[in-house]
Amino acid sequence: MREFLKAEYRQPIEVIYFIGIGGSSLSGLAEMAIGQGFRVEGSDINESDYTRKLQKLGALVHKGHHSNQIHTGIGLVVYSAAIHEDNPERQQAKILGIPQVERSHYLGLLSKVFPQTIGVAGTHGKTTTSSMIGTVMLQAGYDPSISIGSRIDALKSNARLGESDYFIVESCEYVDSFLETQHQVAIITNIEAEHLDYFTEGLPQIQASFKKFASIVPESGLIIAWGDSQDVLDAIQGITTPIWTYGFDKKNKWRADGIIFDDQGNPKFNAYKDNQLYGSFTLKVPGNYNILNALACIACCDYYKVPLASIQNSLKDFGGAKRRFQFCGEANGVNIYEDYAHHPTELKVVIEACRNHKHRKLWVVFQPYIYSRTYYLLDGFVDSLAQADFLILNDISSDREENKWDIYSEDIAKRIKAKYQTPTVVFSKFDTIVKFLADNVEEGDLVLVAGAYNINQVAYRLVEVLKEKETKGE
């Protein structure tokens, strides 16, 4: 990477400065840069586990964005999409003539260093699928480099720098950032209407972007796509690169059948390749959606000749990516989980997974994320969330737009009550949610706390409160 950046910017680069260094993706890229021998500096508004880890690895991390933190010794500034031109550090870098690149472009440069880059894209499932592939290939001795937007248990990190040609990348479609990377294998888990603040023309525009993503793959590579979705099939139609489809339908090259679930909703299934039994698999992560994620992983690893036994053993032990149906604790006979789900389809499948989990009553706590998403996908949120036995809504959170749509969580609640009569309340404060749950849940209940922002704090606070009540015998 050092020689590559030297050629790209026509000067040696010793120090890379990351603005927003605590972000889920940028922190991983910073960690990889340390492994590549660069001196790493950066800044973030808040301290986090990511920033603290980077400091332990030798990075200089500043709290807050200030112009005096940018100096002439810096060779390259990398910034996240949330950092705009008026940021004081970007302005100072411009004054000093320091090259600047957005995160996705830097990731694209990094992908060119690895001949076998695997890009995992999709409206949903890309984090888990890429985490599965990374875990399997790592444990099989393939020594891959990995960049994923969530912590993986096998790494205790969201990134690693390996010595091989393999690079597994979580490829995000937002603002077309996934078009920056070069990849030998592309995986498309699904395509739905999402990020409509950017994809203003809706699904056709999104499909066109995914077609461009798939078209990056050379004819010597492979596209692995969810074959049960006509939207996915339409997006890749006409592409001449070899395509492997996967799903539940027999028309797919890879399919799952013979599915059974245990009391926690975790599945066992048989995988078939070209309608011939390939192997049996057991997962520690629940739901049909994770069977699909596993199938995409199995197909990719088979393509790279990972032994079947290695795939089976790794997937059997795979505990999921952080904030993906993550078990938070149990107290007073109540199981509490949290999940990153923030799209109607994600909520639908994770609630279905909860239904497969042994329980008495299902309580769902949801914090909508982004006003535009809530407005445009309102009907989908209503239909998905109404499947709870009792629903608690928090206020809509948004860190990138104002509420131009005049949309509120109360709008979701009103529609759910009118259409489904599902008991629903709206609370603005986390403490109020925790107290309400602690006063009302009973032994055998299951609580799911969902949302992409900070609502997961409710899950851990609830565990603490319930354990205190358990200790007191209440």
C-alpha positions as CSV (number, residue, x, y, z in Angstrom):
1,M,0.0,0.0,0.0
2,R,2.9,2.4,0.7
3,E,4.3,2.0,-2.8
4,F,0.8,2.2,-4.3
5,L,0.0,5.5,-2.5
6,K,3.4,6.9,-3.4
7,A,2.6,6.3,-7.1
8,E,-0.9,7.5,-6.7
9,Y,0.0,10.9,-5.1
10,R,3.6,11.1,-6.5
11,Q,5.2,11.6,-3.1
12,P,6.0,9.3,-0.2
13,I,3.3,9.1,2.4
14,E,4.3,8.3,6.0
15,V,1.4,9.8,8.0
16,I,-2.4,9.3,7.3
17,Y,-4.9,11.4,9.1
18,F,-8.5,10.0,9.5
19,I,-11.3,12.5,10.2
20,G,-14.1,10.5,11.9
21,I,-11.6,7.8,12.9
22,G,-14.0,6.3,15.4
23,G,-16.5,5.3,12.7
24,S,-17.4,1.7,12.1
25,S,-15.6,1.5,8.7
26,L,-13.0,4.3,9.0
27,S,-11.6,2.8,12.3
28,G,-11.0,-0.5,10.5
29,L,-9.2,1.2,7.7
30,A,-7.1,3.1,10.2
31,E,-6.2,-0.2,11.9
32,M,-5.1,-1.7,8.6
33,A,-3.0,1.4,7.9
34,I,-1.1,0.9,11.2
35,G,-0.5,-2.7,10.1
36,Q,0.8,-1.5,6.8
37,G,3.4,0.6,8.5
38,F,1.9,4.1,8.3
39,R,1.8,6.5,11.2
40,V,-1.9,7.1,11.9
41,E,-3.5,10.2,13.4
42,G,-7.1,11.2,13.5
43,S,-10.0,12.8,15.2
44,D,-13.5,12.1,16.3
45,I,-16.2,13.9,18.3
46,N,-16.6,11.0,20.7
47,E,-14.4,8.5,22.4
48,S,-15.3,4.8,21.8
49,D,-14.0,1.3,21.9
50,Y,-12.7,1.8,18.4
51,T,-10.7,4.9,19.3
52,R,-9.3,3.4,22.4
53,K,-8.2,0.3,20.6
54,L,-6.5,2.5,17.9
55,Q,-4.7,4.4,20.6
56,K,-3.4,1.2,22.1
57,L,-2.1,0.3,18.6
58,G,-0.1,3.5,18.5
59,A,-2.5,6.0,16.8
60,L,-2.7,9.6,17.9
61,V,-6.4,10.3,18.3
62,H,-7.7,13.7,19.0
63,K,-11.1,14.4,20.5
64,G,-13.0,17.0,18.4
65,H,-12.1,18.5,15.0
66,H,-9.7,21.4,15.2
67,S,-7.6,23.0,12.5
68,N,-4.4,23.0,14.6
69,Q,-4.4,19.2,14.5
70,I,-3.6,19.2,10.8
71,H,0.2,19.8,10.2
72,T,2.6,19.6,7.3
73,G,3.9,16.1,8.3
74,I,0.6,14.6,7.2
75,G,0.7,13.0,3.7
76,L,-2.9,12.1,3.2
77,V,-6.3,13.0,4.8
78,V,-9.1,10.4,4.7
79,Y,-12.5,11.5,5.8
80,S,-15.9,9.8,6.3
81,A,-19.0,10.8,4.2
82,A,-20.4,12.6,7.2
83,I,-17.4,15.1,7.2
84,H,-18.2,18.1,4.8
85,E,-16.0,20.6,3.2
86,D,-16.6,23.2,6.0
87,N,-14.9,20.9,8.5
88,P,-12.0,22.9,10.0
89,E,-9.6,20.0,9.6
90,R,-10.5,19.6,5.9
91,Q,-10.2,23.4,5.4
92,Q,-6.7,23.4,7.0
93,A,-5.6,20.4,4.9
94,K,-6.7,22.4,1.8
95,I,-4.7,25.4,2.9
96,L,-1.6,23.2,3.4
97,G,-2.1,21.4,0.1
98,I,-2.5,17.9,1.7
99,P,-4.4,15.4,-0.6
100,Q,-7.8,14.4,0.7
101,V,-9.9,11.4,-0.1
102,E,-13.4,10.2,1.0
103,R,-13.5,6.9,2.8
104,S,-15.0,4.9,-0.1
105,H,-12.3,6.2,-2.5
106,Y,-9.6,5.2,0.0
107,L,-11.2,1.8,0.3
108,G,-11.2,1.6,-3.5
109,L,-7.5,2.3,-3.6
110,L,-6.9,-0.4,-1.0
111,S,-8.9,-2.9,-3.0
112,K,-6.6,-2.6,-6.0
113,V,-3.7,-3.9,-3.9
114,F,-5.4,-7.2,-3.4
115,P,-5.9,-9.5,-6.5
116,Q,-8.8,-11.4,-4.8
117,T,-11.1,-8.8,-3.4
118,I,-14.5,-10.0,-2.5
119,G,-17.2,-7.3,-2.4
120,V,-20.3,-8.2,-0.4
121,A,-23.3,-5.9,-1.2
122,G,-27.0,-5.8,-0.6
123,T,-29.7,-3.7,1.0
124,H,-29.6,-6.2,3.9
125,G,-27.3,-9.0,5.0
126,K,-24.0,-7.7,3.8
127,T,-22.5,-7.3,7.2
128,T,-23.3,-10.8,8.4
129,T,-22.5,-12.4,5.0
130,S,-19.1,-10.7,4.8
131,S,-18.4,-11.6,8.5
132,M,-19.2,-15.2,7.8
133,I,-16.9,-15.3,4.8
134,G,-14.1,-13.6,6.8
135,T,-14.5,-16.0,9.7
136,V,-14.5,-19.1,7.5
137,M,-11.5,-18.1,5.4
138,L,-9.6,-16.9,8.5
139,Q,-10.1,-20.1,10.4
140,A,-9.4,-22.2,7.2
141,G,-5.9,-20.6,7.1
142,Y,-6.5,-18.3,4.1
143,D,-5.1,-15.3,6.0
144,P,-7.5,-12.7,4.5
145,S,-7.6,-9.0,5.0
146,I,-11.0,-7.8,6.1
147,S,-12.9,-4.5,6.2
148,I,-16.4,-4.8,7.7
149,G,-18.7,-2.2,9.4
150,S,-19.1,-4.3,12.5
151,R,-17.0,-6.2,15.1
152,I,-16.4,-9.9,14.3
153,D,-15.9,-12.2,17.3
154,A,-13.2,-14.2,15.5
155,L,-11.2,-10.9,15.1
156,K,-12.4,-9.0,18.1
157,S,-12.3,-6.2,15.6
158,N,-14.0,-4.9,12.4
159,A,-10.8,-5.2,10.3
160,R,-7.6,-7.1,9.9
161,L,-4.5,-7.0,7.6
162,G,-3.5,-10.4,6.3
163,E,-0.6,-11.5,4.1
164,S,-2.6,-13.2,1.4
165,D,-4.2,-11.9,-1.8
166,Y,-7.7,-12.2,-0.3
167,F,-9.6,-9.0,0.8
168,I,-13.2,-9.2,2.1
169,V,-15.0,-5.9,1.9
170,E,-18.5,-4.9,3.0
171,S,-19.7,-2.9,0.1
172,C,-22.3,-0.2,0.8
173,E,-24.5,1.1,-1.9
174,Y,-25.3,4.5,-0.2
175,V,-24.1,7.4,-2.4
176,D,-22.8,4.7,-4.8
177,S,-19.7,4.1,-2.6
178,F,-19.5,0.5,-3.6
179,L,-18.6,1.5,-7.2
180,E,-15.1,2.6,-6.0
181,T,-13.8,-0.8,-5.3
182,Q,-12.2,-3.3,-7.7
183,H,-13.3,-6.9,-6.9
184,Q,-12.9,-10.4,-8.3
185,V,-16.0,-11.7,-6.7
186,A,-19.2,-9.7,-6.1
187,I,-22.0,-10.9,-3.9
188,I,-25.5,-9.4,-4.0
189,T,-27.7,-10.5,-1.1
190,N,-30.8,-8.5,-2.1
191,I,-32.0,-5.3,-3.6
192,E,-34.8,-3.1,-2.1
193,A,-35.9,0.5,-2.0
194,E,-33.6,2.1,0.6
195,H,-31.5,5.3,1.0
196,L,-34.2,7.2,-0.8
197,D,-32.7,10.5,0.2
198,Y,-29.9,9.6,-2.3
199,F,-31.7,7.2,-4.7
200,T,-34.5,9.8,-5.4
201,E,-35.7,7.8,-8.5
202,G,-36.4,4.7,-6.4
203,L,-35.8,1.1,-7.1
204,P,-34.9,1.4,-10.8
205,Q,-32.0,3.8,-9.9
206,I,-30.9,1.4,-7.1
207,Q,-31.0,-1.6,-9.5
208,A,-28.9,0.4,-12.0
209,S,-26.3,1.0,-9.3
210,F,-26.1,-2.6,-8.5
211,K,-25.7,-3.5,-12.1
212,K,-22.7,-1.2,-12.2
213,F,-21.4,-2.9,-9.1
214,A,-21.7,-6.3,-10.7
215,S,-20.2,-5.0,-14.0
216,I,-16.9,-4.2,-12.2
217,V,-16.2,-7.9,-11.9
218,P,-14.1,-9.2,-14.7
219,E,-15.1,-12.2,-16.8
220,S,-12.5,-14.2,-15.0
221,G,-14.4,-13.6,-11.7
222,L,-17.7,-14.5,-10.3
223,I,-21.0,-12.9,-9.2
224,I,-23.0,-14.6,-6.5
225,A,-26.6,-13.4,-6.3
226,W,-29.8,-14.1,-4.5
227,G,-31.8,-15.9,-7.1
228,D,-35.2,-15.9,-5.4
229,S,-35.5,-12.1,-6.0
230,Q,-36.7,-10.9,-9.5
231,D,-35.4,-7.5,-8.6
232,V,-31.9,-8.9,-8.2
233,L,-32.1,-11.0,-11.4
234,D,-33.3,-8.0,-13.4
235,A,-30.4,-6.0,-12.1
236,I,-27.8,-8.4,-13.3
237,Q,-29.5,-9.4,-16.5
238,G,-27.1,-9.2,-19.5
239,I,-23.9,-9.4,-17.5
240,T,-21.5,-11.9,-19.1
241,T,-19.5,-12.6,-16.0
242,P,-20.3,-16.1,-14.6
243,I,-23.2,-15.9,-12.1
244,W,-24.1,-18.4,-9.3
245,T,-27.5,-17.9,-7.8
246,Y,-28.6,-19.1,-4.4
247,G,-31.8,-19.3,-2.4
248,F,-34.7,-21.7,-1.5
249,D,-36.0,-22.3,-5.1
250,K,-34.7,-25.4,-7.0
251,K,-33.8,-23.2,-10.0
252,N,-30.8,-21.9,-8.0
253,K,-27.3,-23.3,-8.3
254,W,-27.2,-23.3,-4.5
255,R,-30.2,-23.9,-2.4
256,A,-31.2,-24.8,1.2
257,D,-33.7,-27.4,2.2
258,G,-34.7,-29.7,5.1
259,I,-34.8,-26.7,7.5
260,I,-35.5,-27.2,11.2
261,F,-35.2,-24.7,14.0
262,D,-34.3,-25.2,17.7
263,D,-35.9,-23.4,20.7
264,Q,-33.7,-20.4,20.1
265,G,-34.7,-20.1,16.5
266,N,-31.4,-21.3,15.2
267,P,-31.6,-23.4,12.0
268,K,-30.1,-26.7,10.7
269,F,-30.3,-27.2,6.9
270,N,-29.0,-29.1,4.0
271,A,-27.1,-27.2,1.2
272,Y,-27.5,-28.4,-2.4
273,K,-25.2,-27.5,-5.3
274,D,-26.6,-28.1,-8.7
275,N,-29.4,-30.1,-6.9
276,Q,-26.8,-32.5,-5.4
277,L,-26.4,-32.6,-1.6
278,Y,-23.3,-30.6,-0.7
279,G,-23.4,-30.8,3.0
280,S,-25.4,-30.2,6.2
281,F,-25.0,-27.1,8.3
282,T,-25.9,-25.9,11.8
283,L,-26.0,-22.2,12.6
284,K,-25.9,-20.3,15.9
285,V,-27.7,-17.3,14.3
286,P,-31.4,-17.4,13.8
287,G,-33.9,-17.1,11.0
288,N,-34.3,-17.9,7.3
289,Y,-32.4,-14.8,6.4
290,N,-29.3,-16.1,8.0
291,I,-29.6,-19.4,6.1
292,L,-29.5,-17.2,2.9
293,N,-26.4,-15.3,4.3
294,A,-24.8,-18.7,5.0
295,L,-25.6,-20.0,1.5
296,A,-23.8,-17.0,-0.1
297,C,-20.9,-17.6,2.2
298,I,-20.8,-21.3,1.4
299,A,-20.9,-20.6,-2.4
300,C,-18.1,-18.1,-2.1
301,C,-15.9,-20.3,0.0
302,D,-16.5,-23.3,-2.3
303,Y,-15.4,-21.1,-5.2
304,Y,-12.1,-20.6,-3.4
305,K,-11.9,-24.3,-2.6
306,V,-12.3,-24.0,1.2
307,P,-12.8,-27.6,2.5
308,L,-16.4,-28.4,3.3
309,A,-15.5,-29.4,6.9
310,S,-13.9,-26.0,7.5
311,I,-17.0,-24.2,6.3
312,Q,-19.2,-26.4,8.4
313,N,-17.2,-26.0,11.6
314,S,-16.7,-22.2,11.2
315,L,-20.4,-21.6,10.5
316,K,-21.5,-23.8,13.4
317,D,-19.4,-21.6,15.8
318,F,-20.2,-18.2,14.1
319,G,-22.0,-16.1,16.7
320,G,-23.0,-13.2,14.4
321,A,-21.7,-9.7,13.8
322,K,-22.0,-7.2,16.6
323,R,-25.6,-5.7,16.9
324,R,-27.1,-8.5,14.7
325,F,-29.6,-10.3,16.9
326,Q,-27.1,-10.0,19.7
327,F,-28.0,-11.6,23.0
328,C,-27.7,-9.0,25.8
329,G,-28.7,-11.0,28.8
330,E,-31.4,-12.9,30.7
331,A,-32.9,-12.0,34.1
332,N,-36.1,-13.0,35.8
333,G,-36.7,-15.5,33.0
334,V,-36.7,-12.7,30.4
335,N,-34.4,-12.9,27.3
336,I,-33.2,-9.6,25.9
337,Y,-31.7,-9.1,22.4
338,E,-30.7,-6.2,20.3
339,D,-30.5,-5.8,16.6
340,Y,-29.3,-3.2,14.1
341,A,-32.5,-3.6,12.0
342,H,-33.7,-0.2,10.7
343,H,-35.5,-1.1,7.4
344,P,-39.0,-2.7,7.3
345,T,-37.6,-5.9,5.7
346,E,-34.9,-6.2,8.3
347,L,-37.5,-5.8,11.1
348,K,-39.8,-8.3,9.5
349,V,-37.2,-11.1,9.3
350,V,-35.7,-10.4,12.8
351,I,-39.2,-10.4,14.3
352,E,-39.9,-13.7,12.5
353,A,-36.7,-15.0,14.0
354,C,-38.0,-14.0,17.5
355,R,-41.2,-15.8,16.8
356,N,-39.2,-19.0,16.2
357,H,-37.5,-18.5,19.6
358,K,-39.4,-20.0,22.5
359,H,-41.2,-17.2,24.3
360,R,-44.4,-16.1,26.0
361,K,-44.9,-12.6,24.8
362,L,-42.7,-10.6,22.3
363,W,-41.9,-7.0,23.2
364,V,-40.4,-4.9,20.5
365,V,-38.6,-1.6,21.1
366,F,-37.8,0.4,17.9
367,Q,-36.0,3.6,17.3
368,P,-36.6,4.8,13.6
369,Y,-33.5,6.1,11.9
370,I,-33.6,8.9,9.3
371,Y,-36.7,10.9,8.6
372,S,-36.8,10.3,4.9
373,R,-36.6,6.5,5.4
374,T,-39.5,6.6,7.9
375,Y,-41.6,8.7,5.6
376,Y,-41.1,6.8,2.3
377,L,-41.3,3.3,3.9
378,L,-44.0,4.1,6.5
379,D,-46.4,1.4,5.4
380,G,-43.6,-1.2,5.5
381,F,-42.7,-0.2,9.1
382,V,-46.4,-0.5,10.1
383,D,-46.8,-4.0,8.7
384,S,-43.5,-5.3,10.1
385,L,-43.7,-3.8,13.6
386,A,-47.3,-4.8,14.1
387,Q,-46.2,-8.4,14.4
388,A,-45.0,-7.7,17.9
389,D,-47.2,-8.6,20.9
390,F,-46.4,-5.1,22.3
391,L,-44.6,-2.3,20.6
392,I,-42.6,0.6,22.1
393,L,-41.5,3.3,19.8
394,N,-38.7,5.9,20.5
395,D,-38.4,9.2,18.7
396,I,-36.9,9.2,15.2
397,S,-33.1,9.7,15.2
398,S,-31.3,11.4,12.4
399,D,-27.7,12.6,12.1
400,R,-27.7,13.6,8.4
401,E,-31.0,15.4,7.7
402,E,-33.7,17.7,9.1
403,N,-37.3,16.7,9.5
404,K,-38.5,18.2,6.2
405,W,-41.2,15.4,5.9
406,D,-43.0,16.3,9.2
407,I,-42.9,12.7,10.2
408,Y,-42.9,11.4,13.8
409,S,-43.0,8.1,15.6
410,E,-46.5,8.9,16.6
411,D,-47.5,8.5,13.0
412,I,-46.3,4.9,13.0
413,A,-48.2,4.3,16.2
414,K,-51.5,5.7,15.0
415,R,-51.4,3.6,11.8
416,I,-50.5,0.4,13.7
417,K,-53.3,0.9,16.2
418,A,-55.8,1.6,13.4
419,K,-54.8,-1.3,11.1
420,Y,-53.7,-4.0,13.5
421,Q,-54.7,-2.9,17.0
422,T,-51.3,-3.9,18.3
423,P,-50.7,-2.3,21.7
424,T,-48.3,0.6,21.0
425,V,-46.8,3.4,23.0
426,V,-44.3,6.1,22.2
427,F,-41.6,7.2,24.7
428,S,-38.9,9.8,24.1
429,K,-36.6,8.9,27.0
430,F,-34.7,5.7,27.4
431,D,-35.2,5.6,31.1
432,T,-39.0,5.7,30.6
433,I,-38.7,2.7,28.2
434,V,-36.6,0.7,30.6
435,K,-38.9,1.4,33.6
436,F,-42.0,0.5,31.5
437,L,-40.5,-2.8,30.4
438,A,-39.2,-3.6,33.9
439,D,-42.6,-3.0,35.4
440,N,-44.5,-5.1,32.7
441,V,-42.4,-8.0,31.4
442,E,-42.9,-11.4,32.8
443,E,-41.0,-14.7,33.0
444,G,-40.8,-16.3,29.6
445,D,-41.0,-13.0,27.7
446,L,-38.6,-12.0,24.9
447,V,-37.6,-8.4,24.4
448,L,-36.1,-7.2,21.1
449,V,-34.5,-3.7,21.0
450,A,-34.0,-2.6,17.4
451,G,-32.6,0.4,15.6
452,A,-29.4,1.6,13.9
453,Y,-28.5,4.5,16.3
454,N,-28.2,4.3,20.1
455,I,-31.4,2.6,21.2
456,N,-29.3,-0.5,22.0
457,Q,-28.5,1.2,25.3
458,V,-32.0,0.3,26.4
459,A,-31.3,-3.4,26.1
460,Y,-28.3,-3.3,28.4
461,R,-29.9,-1.0,30.9
462,L,-32.9,-3.3,31.0
463,V,-30.7,-6.3,31.8
464,E,-29.2,-4.4,34.7
465,V,-32.5,-3.3,36.1
466,L,-34.1,-6.8,35.8
467,K,-31.0,-8.4,37.5
468,E,-31.3,-5.9,40.4
469,K,-35.0,-6.9,40.8
470,E,-34.0,-10.5,40.6
471,T,-31.4,-10.0,43.4
472,K,-34.0,-8.3,45.6
473,G,-36.5,-11.0,44.9
474,E,-39.0,-8.7,43.2
